[in-house]
Amino acid sequence: MQIERVLEKVRPFLNRDGGDVTYLGFKDGTVYLKMTGACEGCLYAEADITSGIEIILVDEVPGVTGVDASGVFPPEEK
């Protein structure tokens, strides 16, 4: 899958700081991820997602419009 191939490109940058990302799924233009390792709960995780992972996915994968890294797929209704 194209999304997973793109995540493999960014994974080494997360791994070097002890973090990682798990792909949970894709729905309605949104890629659902779970940040793991040192990235889970990290103050910089949101910046890594929006300024890195999301930009790359939107640019390289047709149909992707955003990323949700809440760790839940699909997100629970409130």
C-alpha positions in Angstrom: 0.0 0.0 0.0 1.2 3.5 -0.9 0.6 5.0 2.5 2.7 2.3 4.2 5.6 2.9 1.7 5.6 6.6 2.6 5.6 5.8 6.3 8.6 3.6 5.7 10.4 6.7 4.4 9.8 8.8 7.6 10.2 5.9 10.1 14.0 6.2 10.3 13.7 9.8 11.5 11.3 8.8 14.2 13.4 5.7 15.1 16.6 7.7 15.7 14.9 9.4 18.7 13.4 6.1 19.9 10.0 6.6 18.4 7.8 5.0 15.8 4.5 5.2 14.1 1.8 2.5 13.6 -0.6 2.7 10.6 -4.1 2.0 11.8 -6.1 2.7 8.6 -7.4 5.1 6.0 -11.0 6.5 5.9 -12.5 9.6 4.1 -9.2 11.1 3.2 -7.7 10.7 6.7 -4.8 8.5 7.6 -5.1 7.2 11.1 -1.8 6.6 13.1 -0.7 5.8 16.5 2.6 7.2 17.7 4.6 4.7 19.7 7.9 4.5 21.6 9.4 7.8 22.6 6.9 9.6 20.3 3.9 8.5 22.4 3.2 11.5 24.6 6.1 13.5 23.4 5.6 17.3 23.3 7.0 17.4 19.7 4.9 14.5 18.3 2.2 16.9 17.1 4.7 19.0 15.2 6.3 15.8 13.7 2.9 14.8 12.4 1.7 18.1 11.0 5.0 19.5 9.7 6.4 16.2 8.5 4.3 13.1 8.2 1.1 14.8 7.1 2.8 17.0 4.5 4.5 14.1 2.9 1.4 11.9 2.9 -0.8 14.6 1.4 1.9 15.3 -1.2 2.7 11.7 -2.2 -0.6 9.8 -1.8 -3.6 10.8 -3.9 -6.7 11.1 -1.8 -5.0 11.8 1.5 -6.2 15.1 3.0 -5.0 14.8 6.6 -3.6 12.7 9.5 -5.2 11.8 12.8 -2.7 10.5 15.3 -5.1 9.9 18.2 -4.3 6.2 18.1 -8.0 5.3 17.4 -9.5 4.1 14.2 -12.1 5.2 13.4 -12.2 8.0 16.0 -14.9 7.6 18.6 -18.0 9.8 18.3 -18.4 12.4 21.1 
